Amino acid sequence: MNTKLRSIGRIFTLALLISCTVWQATAQVSYQSREEIPAKYKWNFSDIYENWEAWDADFKAISVDMEKIQGFKGKLGESSDNLAEMLKIQEDLMKKAYKVYQFVSFQSTVDQKNMDLMAKLQQVQLLFAQFGVATAWISPEMIQIPEATMKEWVVSNPALKDHKFDLMDMYRLQKHVLSEEMEQLLSYYSQVTGTAGKVFTALSTADIEFQEVELSDGKKVKVTPGVYSQIVTNNLNQEDRKKAYEALYDVYYKNKNTYAAIYNGIVQANWAGARAKKYESCLDARLEGNNIPKDVYLNLIKTVKENTAPIRKYIELRKKVLGLEKYYGFDGSISLTDYSKNYPYEDAVEVVTESVLPLGKEYQAKLKKATESGWLDVYENPGKRSGAFSAGVYGVHPYMLLNYDETLDYVFTLAHELGHTMHTTLSNENQPFATHRYTIFVAEVASTFNERLLLDHMMENTKDPNERIALLTQAIEGIIGTFYAQTMFADYEYQVHSMVEQGKPVNAEILTNVWGGIANEYYGDATEKTKYSNYPWTRIPHFYNSPFYVYQYATCFASSAKLYKDVMQGDKKDRQAALERYLTLLKSGGNDFPMEQLKKAGVDLSKPETIMAVINQLDELVDQLAAELEKVKKS
């Protein structure tokens, strides 16, 4: 049986990560306690459950559903009705499980030091692990049903209609389905294999101790990721930026051996799982489930790595404009002009809402509802995880985490995450439960599409030349961060996993050398090296929480660029047709393979010109920025 129907633990990992963007910046507008934050800026958990008693009722009901499912053991192949009834019970279980898991997970996300919540989260995860053990028989038993028989059942039994895609796809993957005993054995390790990622989270959030530095103005600050972001973005003193950089990275550097051990554990677990399921590599294990050709991944890495000239041109432009003798990585966020406008949250919501009008008034109204209805958790508070994400709860609505800091960057983060939220909303509204979950491969299309809408809207509505420069810089940084950097990360993951597959050792020194080699290919001598230059691998959450995820930022960025062009350019009839194809993509959930969904929408990622179009776009934007800077200089 397809793992999308069976593995509850994996489903809930994906449920969070499928709509997830982890940004390292956290908020400037922060509160001393969560209680100080007005209710309109916080998640409304009561949309999931009114109280813990209601949560506990569903938690117990899941065990009852598990028992019902056991009653079908040995009977699935007897009739289509037996199969349909079992799937119906499983679907009811899964709907409860989404709510039970996320109700605890979301509250823990904004209060990570609450040990009671952590205990409940572990309780839920143990229940899911038990489910995996108890249902290990399903895949081996279902795969015994002849494919021809299954085709006939799907046609003749209306109750199986919603499950057609998954049911038929399991035959493509049948060589990776093990015996009942082996599937059960693997399920025993589901909790163990996820431990390393939890250790990373604990080490990087609850147990981390950030350092204090004294800046040139005499002010002493503790350099958290959020404070670091503010300093490197707004502080014009390069020495202050250096102090903040060294203070932040020294925390991770001192734990480099621990981070290396954690990551080695994750990669080893990935390799063990891949071999157990008879995959040739970890990459194959990650791609084959969604039928993604391996060449899409490898060609992306190759093409991007061979075309890094626009990045270096941008760095040289920045170095010249900023008048820096030496240019470091921590100089990459400082504004190229005297532009430091703050964007209050309500203003950001308004401009983002206005920007999506080209997608239709109905889309705009749905987005507006999301921002007004307790779907967003806006500001930083002590114990809240950093970054931003959007994650759905089927039958309720998506929940969106921010750490809003009033910067232009976070205005774009708001647009980005609302893209995820709208994708989830449209998928849930238009797909049955069986196919509502869109794959990671298309997860970043809507988010990056929204960012492009916002860019053009703001460019059209500003008369401030400095804001135009800031917006162009934002667009350039978006391509570098979403397309180039994520491909670089994907290269790192691929190289480290390949080393483990070949039986080579992995430690802090080796990981640092791998990172340094890739960074050199991308940046060469365009930036100065420091003691900490090759240690970003220690603090990138995706490496530890969602292996082989990040390349999809790049493929999604390329896809959304093509879709945006189709929707916004050409004659009215063609644009309307392109818009309908795009909205159909957002509504389609997981009802087909993602490569096929994108092709229906008008994108073919197997064509190199799709990737090169983004690279050429970056080159053009850098030239446009240089021209705008020259205008300001002459005025």
C-alpha positions as CSV (number, residue, x, y, z in Angstrom):
1,M,0.0,0.0,0.0
2,N,1.2,3.5,-0.8
3,T,2.8,5.1,2.3
4,K,0.6,8.1,1.8
5,L,-2.3,5.9,2.9
6,R,-0.4,4.0,5.6
7,S,2.3,5.9,7.5
8,I,0.7,8.3,9.9
9,G,4.0,9.4,11.4
10,R,5.4,10.4,8.0
11,I,2.1,12.1,7.1
12,F,2.3,14.4,10.1
13,T,5.9,15.2,9.4
14,L,4.9,16.3,6.0
15,A,1.8,18.0,7.2
16,L,4.0,20.5,8.9
17,L,6.8,20.7,6.4
18,I,4.8,20.7,3.2
19,S,3.9,24.3,3.8
20,C,6.9,25.4,5.6
21,T,9.5,28.1,5.1
22,V,12.0,28.4,7.9
23,W,13.4,32.0,7.9
24,Q,16.1,32.7,10.5
25,A,15.0,36.3,11.1
26,T,12.8,36.9,14.2
27,A,10.9,39.9,15.3
28,Q,11.8,43.4,16.2
29,V,8.4,43.9,17.7
30,S,8.7,41.5,20.6
31,Y,6.9,41.1,24.0
32,Q,8.2,40.1,27.4
33,S,5.5,37.5,27.7
34,R,2.9,36.0,25.4
35,E,0.1,37.2,27.6
36,E,1.0,40.8,26.6
37,I,0.2,40.2,23.0
38,P,-3.3,41.3,21.9
39,A,-5.5,38.3,20.9
40,K,-5.9,39.5,17.3
41,Y,-2.2,38.8,16.8
42,K,-2.3,35.3,18.2
43,W,-3.5,31.9,17.0
44,N,-7.0,30.9,18.0
45,F,-6.6,27.3,19.1
46,S,-10.3,26.9,19.9
47,D,-11.0,26.5,16.2
48,I,-9.4,23.1,16.6
49,Y,-10.8,22.2,20.1
50,E,-12.7,24.2,22.6
51,N,-10.8,22.6,25.5
52,W,-8.5,19.8,26.4
53,E,-11.4,17.5,27.2
54,A,-12.5,17.6,23.6
55,W,-8.9,16.9,22.6
56,D,-8.7,14.0,24.9
57,A,-11.9,12.5,23.5
58,D,-10.5,12.4,20.0
59,F,-7.2,11.1,21.3
60,K,-9.0,8.1,22.8
61,A,-11.2,7.7,19.7
62,I,-8.1,7.2,17.6
63,S,-7.3,4.0,19.5
64,V,-10.8,2.8,19.0
65,D,-10.4,3.4,15.2
66,M,-7.1,1.5,15.3
67,E,-8.9,-1.5,16.8
68,K,-11.6,-1.3,14.1
69,I,-8.9,-1.3,11.4
70,Q,-7.4,-4.5,12.9
71,G,-10.7,-6.2,12.3
72,F,-10.0,-6.1,8.5
73,K,-6.7,-8.0,8.7
74,G,-6.8,-10.9,6.2
75,K,-10.0,-9.6,4.6
76,L,-9.0,-6.7,2.4
77,G,-8.7,-8.9,-0.7
78,E,-12.1,-10.5,-0.2
79,S,-14.2,-7.6,-1.6
80,S,-14.1,-4.0,-2.6
81,D,-16.5,-3.2,0.2
82,N,-14.1,-4.5,2.8
83,L,-11.3,-2.3,1.4
84,A,-13.6,0.8,1.1
85,E,-14.8,0.4,4.7
86,M,-11.3,0.0,6.1
87,L,-10.2,3.2,4.2
88,K,-13.2,5.1,5.5
89,I,-12.3,4.2,9.1
90,Q,-8.7,5.1,8.4
91,E,-9.8,8.4,6.9
92,D,-11.9,9.3,10.0
93,L,-8.9,8.4,12.1
94,M,-6.6,10.6,10.1
95,K,-8.9,13.6,10.3
96,K,-8.9,13.3,14.1
97,A,-5.2,12.7,14.1
98,Y,-4.5,16.0,12.2
99,K,-6.4,17.9,14.9
100,V,-5.0,16.0,17.9
101,Y,-1.4,16.4,16.7
102,Q,-1.6,20.1,15.6
103,F,-3.5,21.2,18.6
104,V,-0.5,20.3,20.8
105,S,2.2,21.0,18.2
106,F,1.0,24.6,17.5
107,Q,0.8,25.4,21.2
108,S,4.2,23.9,21.8
109,T,5.6,26.0,18.8
110,V,4.8,29.3,20.6
111,D,5.8,28.0,24.0
112,Q,8.7,25.6,23.6
113,K,9.7,25.7,27.2
114,N,6.4,24.3,28.3
115,M,7.3,20.8,29.4
116,D,3.6,19.8,29.8
117,L,3.0,20.5,26.1
118,M,6.2,18.6,25.2
119,A,5.0,15.6,27.2
120,K,1.6,15.7,25.4
121,L,3.4,16.0,22.1
122,Q,5.5,12.9,22.9
123,Q,2.3,11.1,23.9
124,V,0.7,11.8,20.5
125,Q,3.9,10.7,18.7
126,L,3.9,7.4,20.7
127,L,0.3,6.8,19.7
128,F,1.3,7.3,16.0
129,A,4.2,5.0,16.4
130,Q,1.8,2.4,17.8
131,F,-0.4,2.9,14.8
132,G,2.5,2.2,12.5
133,V,3.3,-1.1,14.3
134,A,-0.4,-2.1,14.4
135,T,-1.0,-1.5,10.7
136,A,2.3,-2.9,9.3
137,W,0.2,-5.7,7.7
138,I,-1.8,-3.3,5.4
139,S,0.8,-2.7,2.7
140,P,1.8,-6.4,2.2
141,E,-1.8,-7.5,2.2
142,M,-3.0,-4.8,-0.2
143,I,-0.2,-5.4,-2.7
144,Q,-1.5,-9.0,-3.0
145,I,-4.6,-7.8,-4.6
146,P,-4.0,-8.1,-8.4
147,E,-3.8,-4.8,-10.2
148,A,-6.5,-5.8,-12.7
149,T,-8.8,-6.6,-9.8
150,M,-8.1,-3.2,-8.1
151,K,-8.8,-1.4,-11.4
152,E,-12.2,-3.1,-11.6
153,W,-13.0,-2.3,-7.9
154,V,-12.1,1.4,-8.4
155,V,-14.5,1.6,-11.3
156,S,-17.3,-0.4,-9.8
157,N,-17.3,0.8,-6.2
158,P,-18.0,4.6,-5.8
159,A,-16.6,4.5,-2.3
160,L,-13.1,3.9,-3.7
161,K,-13.3,6.8,-6.2
162,D,-11.5,9.3,-4.0
163,H,-8.7,6.8,-3.4
164,K,-8.1,5.9,-7.1
165,F,-4.8,7.8,-7.5
166,D,-3.1,6.3,-4.4
167,L,-4.5,2.9,-4.9
168,M,-3.2,2.5,-8.4
169,D,0.1,4.2,-7.6
170,M,1.0,1.6,-5.1
171,Y,1.7,-0.9,-7.9
172,R,4.4,1.4,-9.2
173,L,6.0,1.3,-5.8
174,Q,5.3,-2.4,-5.0
175,K,9.0,-3.4,-5.1
176,H,9.6,-1.2,-2.0
177,V,6.8,-2.8,0.0
178,L,8.3,-5.3,2.4
179,S,6.8,-8.3,4.2
180,E,4.5,-7.8,7.1
181,E,7.2,-8.8,9.6
182,M,9.7,-6.4,8.0
183,E,7.2,-3.5,7.8
184,Q,6.4,-4.1,11.5
185,L,10.1,-4.2,12.4
186,L,10.7,-0.8,10.6
187,S,7.7,0.7,12.4
188,Y,9.4,0.0,15.8
189,Y,12.1,2.4,14.8
190,S,9.9,5.3,13.8
191,Q,10.4,7.1,17.1
192,V,14.1,6.4,17.1
193,T,14.8,7.7,13.6
194,G,13.2,11.0,14.5
195,T,15.1,11.6,17.7
196,A,18.1,13.3,16.1
197,G,15.9,16.0,14.6
198,K,14.4,16.6,18.0
199,V,17.8,16.9,19.5
200,F,18.7,19.6,17.0
201,T,15.6,21.5,17.8
202,A,16.2,21.4,21.5
203,L,19.9,22.3,21.2
204,S,19.1,25.2,18.8
205,T,16.1,26.6,20.7
206,A,15.3,25.6,24.3
207,D,18.9,25.0,25.4
208,I,20.8,27.6,23.4
209,E,22.5,30.4,25.2
210,F,23.2,33.5,23.0
211,Q,26.1,35.8,23.6
212,E,26.1,39.5,24.5
213,V,28.1,42.1,22.6
214,E,28.7,45.8,23.1
215,L,28.1,47.9,19.9
216,S,29.9,51.0,18.8
217,D,27.2,53.2,20.4
218,G,27.9,51.5,23.8
219,K,24.6,49.6,23.7
220,K,24.9,46.0,24.9
221,V,22.7,43.4,23.1
222,K,22.2,39.7,23.3
223,V,22.6,38.4,19.7
224,T,19.6,36.1,19.1
225,P,18.8,35.3,15.4
226,G,16.3,38.1,15.4
227,V,18.7,40.7,16.8
228,Y,21.4,39.5,14.4
229,S,19.1,40.0,11.5
230,Q,18.3,43.6,12.7
231,I,22.0,44.5,13.1
232,V,23.2,43.1,9.7
233,T,20.2,44.7,8.0
234,N,20.2,48.2,9.7
235,N,23.6,48.8,11.3
236,L,25.9,50.8,9.0
237,N,29.0,50.1,11.1
238,Q,30.7,47.1,9.5
239,E,32.5,46.4,12.8
240,D,29.2,46.1,14.6
241,R,27.9,43.7,12.0
242,K,31.1,41.7,12.4
243,K,30.7,41.5,16.2
244,A,27.1,40.3,15.8
245,Y,28.1,37.8,13.2
246,E,30.9,36.4,15.3
247,A,28.7,36.3,18.5
248,L,25.9,34.4,16.7
249,Y,28.0,31.9,14.8
250,D,30.4,31.3,17.7
251,V,27.4,29.7,19.6
252,Y,27.0,27.2,16.8
253,Y,30.7,26.8,16.2
254,K,31.3,25.7,19.8
255,N,28.8,23.0,19.3
256,K,30.0,22.0,15.9
257,N,30.9,18.4,16.9
258,T,27.5,17.9,18.5
259,Y,25.7,19.3,15.4
260,A,27.9,17.0,13.2
261,A,27.0,14.0,15.3
262,I,23.3,14.9,15.1
263,Y,23.5,15.3,11.3
264,N,25.4,12.1,10.9
265,G,22.7,10.3,12.8
266,I,20.0,11.8,10.5
267,V,21.9,10.8,7.3
268,Q,22.6,7.3,8.6
269,A,19.0,6.9,9.5
270,N,18.0,8.0,6.0
271,W,20.4,5.6,4.4
272,A,19.2,2.7,6.6
273,G,15.6,3.4,5.7
274,A,16.5,3.7,2.0
275,R,18.3,0.3,2.0
276,A,15.5,-1.3,4.0
277,K,13.0,-0.2,1.3
278,K,15.3,-1.4,-1.5
279,Y,16.3,2.0,-2.9
280,E,19.6,2.5,-4.5
281,S,20.2,5.8,-2.7
282,C,18.7,8.2,-0.2
283,L,17.8,10.6,-3.1
284,D,16.0,7.8,-4.9
285,A,14.0,7.1,-1.7
286,R,12.9,10.7,-1.5
287,L,12.1,11.3,-5.1
288,E,10.4,8.1,-6.2
289,G,7.4,8.4,-4.0
290,N,6.3,11.5,-6.0
291,N,7.7,10.1,-9.3
292,I,10.3,12.9,-9.6
293,P,13.0,12.1,-12.2
294,K,16.4,12.1,-10.5
295,D,17.8,14.1,-13.4
296,V,15.6,17.0,-12.3
297,Y,17.5,17.2,-9.1
298,L,21.0,16.6,-10.5
299,N,20.5,18.9,-13.5
300,L,19.3,21.7,-11.3
301,I,22.5,21.5,-9.2
302,K,24.7,21.3,-12.3
303,T,23.0,24.1,-14.2
304,V,23.0,26.5,-11.2
305,K,26.5,25.8,-10.2
306,E,27.7,26.5,-13.7
307,N,25.9,29.9,-13.8
308,T,26.9,31.8,-10.6
309,A,28.2,34.8,-12.5
310,P,25.2,37.0,-11.7
311,I,25.7,36.5,-8.0
312,R,29.3,37.6,-8.1
313,K,28.3,40.6,-10.3
314,Y,25.8,41.5,-7.6
315,I,28.3,41.2,-4.8
316,E,30.8,43.4,-6.7
317,L,28.1,46.0,-7.2
318,R,27.2,46.0,-3.5
319,K,30.9,46.2,-2.5
320,K,31.4,49.2,-4.8
321,V,28.2,51.1,-3.7
322,L,28.8,50.4,0.0
323,G,32.5,51.6,-0.4
324,L,33.8,48.5,1.4
325,E,37.5,47.6,1.1
326,K,36.6,44.0,2.1
327,Y,33.1,42.4,1.6
328,Y,31.9,39.7,4.0
329,G,28.8,37.6,4.1
330,F,27.4,39.7,6.9
331,D,27.5,42.7,4.6
332,G,24.9,41.1,2.4
333,S,21.8,42.6,4.0
334,I,22.7,46.2,4.6
335,S,20.7,48.6,2.5
336,L,22.3,50.1,-0.6
337,T,20.6,53.4,0.1
338,D,19.5,55.4,3.2
339,Y,16.3,53.5,3.2
340,S,15.1,52.1,6.5
341,K,11.3,52.4,6.3
342,N,9.4,50.4,8.8
343,Y,6.2,48.6,7.7
344,P,3.7,48.3,10.5
345,Y,1.9,44.9,10.4
346,E,-1.5,46.3,9.5
347,D,0.1,48.2,6.6
348,A,1.9,45.1,5.4
349,V,-1.4,43.1,5.4
350,E,-3.1,45.8,3.4
351,V,-0.4,46.0,0.7
352,V,-0.2,42.2,0.4
353,T,-4.0,41.9,0.1
354,E,-4.0,44.6,-2.6
355,S,-1.2,42.8,-4.5
356,V,-3.1,39.6,-5.1
357,L,-6.0,41.2,-6.9
358,P,-4.8,39.8,-10.3
359,L,-5.7,36.4,-9.0
360,G,-9.3,37.4,-8.6
361,K,-11.6,39.0,-6.0
362,E,-12.6,35.6,-4.6
363,Y,-8.9,34.7,-4.0
364,Q,-8.4,38.1,-2.4
365,A,-11.4,37.7,-0.1
366,K,-10.1,34.4,1.1
367,L,-6.7,35.8,1.8
368,K,-8.3,38.7,3.7
369,K,-10.3,36.3,5.9
370,A,-7.1,34.4,6.7
371,T,-5.5,37.6,8.2
372,E,-8.6,38.5,10.2
373,S,-9.6,35.2,11.8
374,G,-7.0,34.0,14.2
375,W,-5.1,32.0,11.6
376,L,-1.8,34.0,12.1
377,D,0.5,34.2,15.1
378,V,2.3,37.4,14.3
379,Y,4.9,38.5,16.9
380,E,7.9,37.0,18.7
381,N,7.5,36.0,22.3
382,P,9.9,34.3,24.7
383,G,9.9,30.5,24.0
384,K,8.4,30.9,20.5
385,R,10.3,29.1,17.7
386,S,12.0,31.4,15.2
387,G,11.1,31.6,11.5
388,A,7.8,31.4,9.7
389,F,5.6,28.6,8.4
390,S,2.0,27.7,7.3
391,A,0.6,24.3,8.2
392,G,-2.9,23.1,7.6
393,V,-5.5,21.3,9.7
394,Y,-8.0,19.5,7.5
395,G,-11.5,20.5,8.3
396,V,-10.4,23.6,10.2
397,H,-8.0,26.0,8.4
398,P,-4.3,26.6,8.0
399,Y,-2.3,28.1,10.9
400,M,0.5,30.5,10.0
401,L,3.5,31.4,12.2
402,L,5.3,34.7,11.8
403,N,7.8,36.6,13.9
404,Y,7.0,39.9,12.2
405,D,9.7,42.6,12.5
406,E,8.4,45.5,10.4
407,T,11.1,45.1,7.8
408,L,10.6,45.0,4.0
409,D,11.9,41.5,4.1
410,Y,9.1,40.4,6.5
411,V,6.5,42.1,4.3
412,F,7.6,39.6,1.6
413,T,7.6,36.8,4.2
414,L,4.0,37.6,5.0
415,A,3.1,37.4,1.3
416,H,5.1,34.2,0.9
417,E,3.4,32.4,3.8
418,L,0.0,33.6,2.8
419,G,0.7,32.0,-0.5
420,H,1.1,28.7,1.3
421,T,-2.0,29.4,3.3
422,M,-4.1,30.0,0.2
423,H,-2.7,26.9,-1.5
424,T,-3.8,24.8,1.5
425,T,-7.2,26.5,1.7
426,L,-8.0,26.0,-2.0
427,S,-6.7,22.4,-1.9
428,N,-8.8,21.5,1.2
429,E,-11.9,23.2,-0.2
430,N,-11.7,21.4,-3.5
431,Q,-10.3,18.0,-2.8
432,P,-11.5,15.1,-0.7
433,F,-9.4,14.1,2.2
434,A,-7.7,11.3,0.3
435,T,-6.1,13.8,-2.2
436,H,-6.0,17.1,-0.3
437,R,-2.3,17.0,0.6
438,Y,-0.2,18.7,-2.1
439,T,3.3,17.5,-2.4
440,I,6.4,19.3,-1.3
441,F,7.4,19.5,-4.9
442,V,4.7,22.1,-5.7
443,A,4.6,23.6,-2.1
444,E,6.6,26.7,-2.9
445,V,4.9,27.7,-6.2
446,A,2.1,29.7,-4.6
447,S,4.4,31.4,-2.0
448,T,6.9,32.6,-4.5
449,F,4.2,33.6,-7.0
450,N,2.7,35.8,-4.3
451,E,6.1,37.4,-3.7
452,R,6.4,38.3,-7.3
453,L,2.9,39.9,-7.2
454,L,3.9,41.9,-4.2
455,L,7.1,43.1,-5.9
456,D,5.4,44.4,-9.0
457,H,2.6,46.0,-7.0
458,M,5.0,47.9,-4.8
459,M,7.2,48.9,-7.7
460,E,4.2,50.3,-9.5
461,N,3.0,52.3,-6.5
462,T,6.1,53.9,-5.2
463,K,7.6,57.2,-6.3
464,D,10.5,56.9,-3.9
465,P,13.7,56.0,-5.9
466,N,15.2,54.6,-2.7
467,E,12.3,52.3,-2.2
468,R,12.7,51.1,-5.8
469,I,16.3,50.3,-5.1
470,A,15.1,48.4,-1.9
471,L,12.5,46.5,-3.9
472,L,14.9,45.5,-6.6
473,T,17.4,44.4,-4.0
474,Q,14.6,42.4,-2.4
475,A,13.8,40.7,-5.7
476,I,17.5,39.9,-6.2
477,E,17.9,38.6,-2.7
478,G,14.8,36.5,-3.2
479,I,16.3,34.8,-6.2
480,I,19.6,34.3,-4.5
481,G,18.0,33.0,-1.3
482,T,15.2,31.0,-2.8
483,F,16.9,29.7,-6.0
484,Y,20.6,29.8,-5.7
485,A,21.1,29.2,-1.9
486,Q,18.6,26.4,-1.8
487,T,20.3,24.7,-4.7
488,M,23.6,25.1,-2.9
489,F,22.0,23.5,0.2
490,A,20.7,20.7,-2.0
491,D,24.2,20.1,-3.3
492,Y,25.5,19.9,0.2
493,E,22.8,17.3,1.2
494,Y,23.5,15.2,-1.9
495,Q,27.2,15.2,-1.3
496,V,27.0,14.2,2.4
497,H,24.4,11.5,1.8
498,S,26.5,10.1,-1.1
499,M,29.5,9.9,1.3
500,V,27.5,8.0,3.9
501,E,26.2,5.7,1.1
502,Q,29.8,5.0,0.2
503,G,30.8,4.2,3.8
504,K,32.8,7.3,4.2
505,P,33.1,9.0,7.7
506,V,31.2,12.1,8.6
507,N,32.4,14.6,11.2
508,A,32.5,18.3,11.8
509,E,35.7,18.8,9.8
510,I,34.4,16.8,6.8
511,L,31.1,18.6,6.8
512,T,32.9,22.0,7.0
513,N,35.1,21.0,4.1
514,V,32.1,20.0,2.0
515,W,30.3,23.2,2.7
516,G,33.5,25.2,2.0
517,G,34.0,23.5,-1.4
518,I,30.5,24.3,-2.6
519,A,30.6,27.9,-1.3
520,N,33.9,28.5,-3.1
521,E,32.3,27.3,-6.4
522,Y,29.4,29.7,-5.9
523,Y,31.2,32.7,-4.5
524,G,34.9,32.2,-5.3
525,D,36.8,35.2,-3.9
526,A,33.9,37.6,-4.2
527,T,33.5,37.5,-0.4
528,E,36.1,37.4,2.4
529,K,36.5,34.2,4.4
530,T,36.3,34.1,8.2
531,K,36.7,31.5,10.9
532,Y,33.0,30.8,10.7
533,S,32.4,31.0,6.9
534,N,32.0,27.3,6.4
535,Y,29.8,26.6,9.4
536,P,26.3,27.6,8.3
537,W,25.5,23.9,8.0
538,T,25.2,23.8,11.8
539,R,22.1,26.0,11.9
540,I,19.9,25.3,8.8
541,P,16.8,23.6,10.2
542,H,15.8,21.9,6.9
543,F,18.9,19.7,7.0
544,Y,17.8,18.3,10.3
545,N,14.1,18.3,9.9
546,S,13.3,17.7,6.3
547,P,16.1,16.1,4.2
548,F,16.0,16.7,0.4
549,Y,13.4,19.4,0.8
550,V,15.3,22.5,-0.1
551,Y,15.9,21.8,-3.8
552,Q,12.2,22.2,-4.3
553,Y,12.4,25.9,-3.4
554,A,14.5,26.3,-6.5
555,T,12.3,24.2,-8.8
556,C,9.2,25.9,-7.4
557,F,10.7,29.3,-7.9
558,A,11.4,28.4,-11.6
559,S,7.8,27.1,-11.9
560,S,6.2,30.1,-10.4
561,A,8.3,32.5,-12.6
562,K,6.9,30.7,-15.7
563,L,3.3,30.7,-14.3
564,Y,3.6,34.4,-13.4
565,K,4.7,35.3,-16.9
566,D,1.8,33.3,-18.4
567,V,-0.8,34.9,-16.0
568,M,0.4,38.5,-16.3
569,Q,1.6,38.8,-19.9
570,G,0.0,38.3,-23.3
571,D,-3.5,39.0,-24.5
572,K,-6.5,38.9,-22.2
573,K,-7.8,35.5,-23.4
574,D,-4.4,33.8,-22.9
575,R,-4.0,35.4,-19.5
576,Q,-7.4,34.3,-18.3
577,A,-6.7,30.7,-19.5
578,A,-3.3,30.8,-17.7
579,L,-5.0,32.1,-14.5
580,E,-7.5,29.3,-14.6
581,R,-4.7,26.7,-15.1
582,Y,-2.8,28.2,-12.1
583,L,-5.8,28.2,-9.8
584,T,-6.6,24.7,-10.9
585,L,-3.1,23.7,-9.8
586,L,-3.7,25.3,-6.4
587,K,-7.0,23.4,-6.1
588,S,-5.7,20.1,-7.2
589,G,-4.0,19.0,-3.9
590,G,-2.3,15.7,-4.5
591,N,-4.6,14.3,-7.2
592,D,-1.7,13.6,-9.6
593,F,2.1,13.4,-9.7
594,P,3.5,16.9,-9.2
595,M,5.5,17.0,-12.4
596,E,2.2,16.2,-14.3
597,Q,0.3,18.8,-12.3
598,L,2.9,21.5,-13.3
599,K,2.8,20.4,-16.9
600,K,-1.0,20.8,-16.9
601,A,-0.5,24.3,-15.5
602,G,2.1,25.1,-18.3
603,V,5.5,24.3,-16.7
604,D,8.0,21.6,-17.8
605,L,10.9,21.4,-15.4
606,S,12.7,18.8,-17.6
607,K,13.6,21.7,-20.0
608,P,16.8,23.5,-19.1
609,E,15.4,26.8,-20.4
610,T,13.0,26.8,-17.4
611,I,16.0,26.9,-15.0
612,M,18.0,29.3,-17.2
613,A,15.1,31.8,-17.3
614,V,15.5,32.5,-13.6
615,I,19.3,32.9,-13.9
616,N,18.8,35.3,-16.8
617,Q,16.2,37.2,-14.8
618,L,18.7,37.7,-12.0
619,D,21.3,39.0,-14.4
620,E,18.8,41.5,-15.8
621,L,17.7,42.6,-12.3
622,V,21.3,43.3,-11.2
623,D,21.7,45.5,-14.3
624,Q,18.5,47.3,-13.6
625,L,19.6,47.9,-10.0
626,A,22.9,49.3,-11.2
627,A,21.0,51.7,-13.4
628,E,18.7,52.8,-10.6
629,L,21.7,53.4,-8.3
630,E,23.4,55.4,-11.0
631,K,20.3,57.6,-11.3
632,V,20.2,58.3,-7.6
633,K,23.9,59.1,-7.6
634,K,23.5,61.7,-10.4
635,S,20.4,63.3,-8.9
